[in-house]
Amino acid sequence: MAAKLAGGGSNRFDLGQNSDINVTPFVDVMLVLLIIFMVSIPAATVSIKLDLPPAIPPPPGAKVEEPVLVNIQQGGQIYIGDQATALDRLSGDLSTVLARKDPSKAPTEQRVYIRADRTVRYGEFMSVMNDLQGNGFYQVALINEEL
């Protein structure tokens, strides 16, 4: 804080014009923002501790099974692997494919992977998810491709 108490003017009580920048309000605002950020940052860095098993590659020469993929394309076309299907036939066709893949398990107990095109609308994707859930397919995994 600075004040000009004596000036070169003719009157000793005349302070003249003070053209210095008053930084006190600026410093006050910056300190308040600093305190707000210091308080809010620890709450924003919440992490969930997971105890994941280590990744173990399959032994050499072992045959890796291909998962059952449900592909959703831009125009609303739905594919189970390479086989085209529609939303109203999805659960029946998926049950058939899963029963052929592993007859020892019920089709609703097997894992299904869903991959959607980037341009698929959210509503189309959720209609597929709701249809699967409504027919008892609860083990659904989503595939995300990193760019």
Phi, psi and omega in degrees: 000134181224148176221146179261108185265327181234136182234177180270012183286176183280329181261136183286343177266357180274120182272341181079190180266139178254110182259016177280151179282133177271105184266358182299312177296325178297315179295321179297315180296317180296321178293321178295317177297321178298316180294319179298315179293323179294328180280323186275336183296315179298329178288333182278347182255047178281134179234153178253126181274123179244139177253085183269144176288155179291149179283125181242120179291154178293153179297153181299137179088353179283142181272125181267128180285138176282134179285162177275117183254134170254113181259131177246122181257174190302315184282006182095003178290139180238133180234140170252102189067245178256356184270124179284144178213175177239168184297323182286340178255003189299310185293323178293315178295321179294321177298320179296314181295317181291326178293325176289326183290312181218093183291344182284339180250150173292145182301328181284349179263359180264154181279138179239133179256135179243132176230128181241148175295152182299328184268004179291134179288150183300321181297320178295318179296315182291332176294323176294315180298317180294322178296317179296315180294321180295336179258012172095005178273097183257345179266079183247131178241142180259139180256128178239131178256126178282144180269000000 
